[in-house]
Every structure is written in C-alpha cells, then in structure tokens.
C-alpha cells in the first residue's frame, strides 16, 4: 500500500536571542526560490532515494543555496557542500529544510 505524503509549509514563531519573536519557516527544498538559503532538517525519502540524497551531502545541518531553475522549471540547481547539484522537484520535496532568512528575504523580495 502506498501512502501519499503532503509536505506542509508551517510557520512557527520562536524567540530569538534577544527574546523577540522571530519567524522560522520549515518547508521542502522544492518550495524555495532561487537565491534562497536553507538548512537541511530531515529527509522524508526512504530506501535508495534516501541513500542517494545522503550521498549527495543532504544531511541534517547542511546549508543549501538554490541556484536556479532550468528553463522548463525542473530540475533545479542547488549549491551543496561546494558542488552544484541538480534535483528534480520530486526529490526536492523529500528534503525538509529551515529557510534561513537573509536581508533580502525579510522584505519579501526574491
């Protein structure tokens, strides 16, 4: 029996170092726009797909930068541990990440 998994994009407010509320965004790698930076939280993939993602360096704590989408929109190029890696949307949906907000991300520009 196959179970469909839906990746949600929840947002939590967490206190930052100064005690102010900061927004943390947890989503899948496939949902990020070019120029975004994120940190891997976990992998939802199983078996060979999981092994491939781990072999590419997608382990918890790894920083990933979304480089660009192909002209057709799939695959997407990511900068991971010093290498540019292309992943299809289906693979990127299996990687849960915490988006790291930079100066440009706070004002909604991408």
C-alpha angles and dihedrals in degrees: 000000000000120000119206113223121207118204111215126200103224123176123210129191112225129178112254126214093282092050093253120131114260127187118239118192120206114189142133121284089243091063096060124101125230111280093032121127124208142170121231113246102174146329121246093189121104137207117350094359090055092048091051093051091047091049089053088058099258097143126140111286096027116133117227128191119200105228106180146316120246115252089262091049097246131107109033125208117231130186106227125171094335097316135093111235128185117217129181117236091252090058094044090054088062093060116081114204141177108232111231108220115222129184093276093048095057095065095045097252118138 
